[in-house]
Amino acid sequence: MDAGTGPEGQLKVAFVAGVTPGKWFRRWEERQPGIPLSSFECDAAAQVQVLRDGRADVGFVRLPVDREGLSVIPLYEEQPVAVASRDHELKVFDEVSLADLSEENLLDDGGDVAAALDLVAAGVGLLILPMAVARHHNRKDVLYRPVTGAEPTRVAVAWLSDRTNELIEEFIGIVRGRTANSSRQPSAQEAKPKTAKKPRPAAQQGRPRKPAGKQQGKQAGRKPGRRR
């Protein structure tokens, strides 16, 4: 694949907290060593905006999002957890149901998880987050337990449909698990050699072919074998 110059010669990828796209970045580096990939973490509130304003070509987003003008491919679901202060009674359970939390003060992170976790640590209330996000913040003044009966969140890969190009298609193929030789990968299509017609040997060139009728005539005029 031709790296080209300018914006077309690199791939910019954004991802929200809790998503770990390193394995896909490594595969890109292995398959496209001549095309740089830059990445950055973005807030959930800006996960679509960074695509629309061109700061990122592709984004790992947490659903739901405004899908207008976007191509979106869901990838996997995340386990929800309840986050509480270290001295909360939640610490005696291995997991908790959503119904058990009905009388708790459930907080809304409001797009600022770190600030919401400050309130949780102060004992103001509980916060339900994807486990990956709770692990990402890794705070010692809170604890978390898996929640049953709650809708899991979903992570997806997204990009602007009208900006689709070969670099984006190549990366999406990697994320979806296509091999380097997959016929759906742009790089594989470019690398595939064109097969040329095998030339006839020089000794046979220009030699007229025997008419089929003449050979049939010889067979027809062949003397029958002696009967026993």
C-alpha positions in Angstrom: 0.0 0.0 0.0 1.4 3.4 -1.0 1.9 5.6 2.1 1.8 8.8 0.0 2.3 12.1 1.7 0.4 14.4 4.1 -2.7 13.3 6.0 -3.2 10.3 3.6 0.1 8.9 4.6 -0.7 8.2 8.2 -3.6 6.8 10.3 -4.9 8.6 13.4 -6.8 6.5 16.0 -8.7 7.7 19.1 -9.9 5.5 21.9 -11.9 6.0 25.1 -10.7 5.1 28.5 -10.8 1.4 29.3 -10.2 0.3 25.7 -6.8 -1.3 25.1 -6.1 -1.3 21.3 -2.4 -2.2 21.6 -2.8 -5.6 20.0 -4.3 -4.0 16.9 -1.7 -1.3 16.8 1.1 -3.9 16.9 -0.5 -5.8 14.0 -0.7 -2.6 12.0 3.1 -2.0 12.6 3.9 -5.5 11.5 1.8 -5.3 8.3 2.3 -1.6 7.4 5.8 -0.6 8.8 6.0 2.3 6.3 2.8 3.9 7.4 2.8 5.6 10.8 -0.1 5.2 13.2 -0.7 7.8 15.9 -3.1 7.4 18.7 -4.6 9.3 21.6 -7.1 8.8 24.4 -10.2 11.0 24.4 -13.1 11.7 26.7 -16.3 9.8 26.0 -18.0 13.2 25.5 -15.7 13.9 22.6 -15.5 10.4 21.1 -17.5 11.3 18.0 -16.4 14.9 17.7 -12.8 13.9 17.2 -13.9 12.0 14.1 -16.0 14.8 12.7 -13.3 17.5 13.1 -10.6 15.3 11.6 -8.5 14.8 14.7 -8.9 11.0 14.3 -9.6 8.8 11.2 -10.9 5.9 13.3 -12.2 5.8 16.9 -12.8 3.1 19.5 -16.1 4.4 21.0 -18.4 3.3 23.7 -22.0 2.9 22.6 -24.5 4.5 22.2 -23.3 7.3 19.9 -24.9 9.6 17.3 -24.5 7.4 14.2 -25.4 10.0 11.6 -22.8 9.8 8.9 -20.8 7.1 10.8 -19.9 3.6 10.0 -20.0 1.6 13.3 -19.0 -2.0 14.0 -19.7 -3.3 17.5 -16.8 -5.3 18.9 -17.5 -6.6 22.4 -19.5 -6.1 25.5 -18.2 -4.9 28.9 -19.0 -6.1 32.4 -20.7 -3.4 34.5 -19.5 -3.0 38.1 -20.7 -1.0 41.1 -18.0 1.3 42.5 -18.2 2.2 46.2 -16.0 3.7 48.9 -13.6 1.2 50.6 -15.6 1.0 53.8 -19.0 0.4 52.0 -20.8 -2.8 52.9 -20.4 -3.8 49.2 -16.9 -5.1 50.3 -18.4 -8.3 51.8 -20.0 -9.4 48.5 -18.4 -11.1 45.4 -21.1 -9.5 43.2 -24.4 -7.6 43.6 -27.6 -7.5 41.6 -29.0 -4.3 40.2 -32.1 -4.8 42.3 -30.0 -4.8 45.5 -28.8 -1.3 44.6 -32.3 0.2 44.3 -32.0 2.1 47.6 -28.5 3.3 47.0 -27.6 6.8 45.7 -26.5 6.0 42.2 -24.4 8.8 40.8 -24.1 10.0 37.2 -20.5 10.6 36.1 -21.7 13.5 33.9 -18.8 12.8 31.5 -16.2 13.3 34.2 -15.4 9.9 35.7 -12.6 11.2 37.8 -14.7 13.8 39.5 -17.5 11.2 40.1 -15.0 8.9 41.7 -14.0 11.6 44.1 -17.7 11.7 45.3 -17.7 7.9 45.5 -14.6 7.9 47.6 -16.2 10.4 49.9 -19.2 8.1 50.5 -21.7 10.3 48.6 -23.0 7.4 46.5 -22.2 4.6 44.2 -21.2 4.6 40.5 -21.9 2.0 37.9 -19.1 1.8 35.3 -17.7 -0.6 32.8 -15.1 -2.8 34.6 -12.5 -1.7 32.2 -13.0 2.0 33.1 -12.9 1.2 36.9 -9.6 -0.7 36.3 -8.3 2.1 34.2 -8.6 4.7 37.0 -7.1 2.2 39.5 -7.9 4.1 42.7 -7.1 2.6 46.1 -9.8 4.6 47.9 -12.7 2.8 46.1 -13.7 -0.8 45.4 -15.9 -2.4 42.8 -18.0 -5.5 42.4 -19.6 -7.0 39.3 -23.3 -6.1 38.8 -25.8 -8.7 37.5 -29.0 -7.7 35.9 -27.5 -4.5 34.4 -27.2 -3.8 30.7 -23.6 -4.3 29.6 -21.9 -1.5 27.7 -20.5 -2.1 24.2 -17.3 -1.0 22.5 -17.3 -0.4 18.8 -15.0 0.9 16.1 -16.3 3.9 14.1 -15.3 6.2 11.3 -16.9 8.7 9.0 -18.5 6.9 6.1 -17.7 9.5 3.5 -14.0 9.5 4.5 -13.4 5.8 4.0 -10.1 5.1 2.3 -7.7 2.2 1.9 -5.9 3.0 5.2 -9.1 2.9 7.2 -10.3 -0.3 5.4 -6.9 -1.9 6.1 -7.2 -1.1 9.8 -10.8 -2.2 10.1 -9.8 -5.5 8.6 -7.1 -5.9 11.2 -9.6 -5.1 14.0 -12.0 -7.7 12.6 -9.4 -10.4 12.6 -8.7 -10.7 8.9 -5.4 -12.2 8.0 -2.8 -10.4 5.9 -3.7 -12.6 2.9 -7.4 -12.0 3.1 -8.8 -11.0 -0.2 -10.8 -8.3 1.5 -7.6 -6.5 2.7 -6.5 -3.7 0.4 -2.8 -4.5 1.0 -3.4 -8.1 -0.1 -5.1 -7.0 -3.3 -2.2 -4.8 -4.2 0.4 -7.5 -3.4 -1.4 -10.2 -5.5 0.6 -10.8 -8.7 -1.1 -10.7 -12.0 -0.9 -14.1 -13.7 0.2 -13.9 -17.4 -0.7 -16.4 -20.0 1.9 -19.1 -20.4 3.5 -18.8 -23.9 3.6 -21.8 -26.2 7.0 -23.5 -26.7 9.0 -22.1 -29.6 9.0 -25.5 -31.3 5.2 -25.5 -31.4 4.8 -21.9 -32.6 3.7 -21.7 -36.2 3.0 -25.5 -36.4 -0.4 -26.0 -38.0 -2.8 -28.2 -36.0 -4.0 -31.4 -37.8 -7.6 -31.2 -38.7 -9.8 -33.4 -36.5 -11.6 -34.8 -39.6 -8.3 -36.1 -41.1 -7.5 -38.1 -38.0 -11.0 -39.5 -37.9 -10.6 -40.5 -41.5 -7.4 -42.5 -40.7 -9.2 -44.3 -37.9 -12.1 -45.0 -40.2 -9.9 -46.5 -43.0 -7.9 -48.7 -40.6 -8.0 -52.3 -41.6 -9.9 -54.5 -39.2 -7.9 -57.0 -37.2 -7.9 -60.7 -38.0 -10.8 -62.5 -36.4 -10.1 -65.6 -34.6 
